[in-house]
Amino acid sequence: MSWMFTRFLPEFVNVRVTMLNDVSWFAPFVETWTRTKLPWVITPAMHSYAEFPPMEDYAKLTTEFSQRLPATV
């Protein structure tokens, strides 16, 4: 068994991208728990948080993410 997604809030679902057939359109947008990542791990994520983003950041993050999605998604 493997998880496919995580539902954090009713309006926020984190999809495990490795479950998709085609990830060529995807680029990391937010990385979390960076305070425990290995020093050599680097992602092109636009936003980075030592743990989870504060609740007041979620509206801004979801709005910005939705504006960056390709038109075909």
LINDANOR-V84321 format. One record per backbone hydrogen bond with DSSP energy under -0.5 kcal/mol. NH is the residue of the N-H (numbers start at 1). CO is the residue of the C=O. Records with the same first field share a line. If there is no record, write none. Layout:
NH->CO, CO
//
This chain:
6->14
8->6, 12
9->12
12->9
14->6
15->13
16->4
17->15
19->16
20->17
23->21
26->23
31->47
33->51
34->49
35->50
36->33
37->34
41->38
42->40
47->29
49->31
57->54
58->54, 55
61->57
62->58
63->59
64->60
65->61
66->62
67->63
68->64, 65
69->65
73->70
//
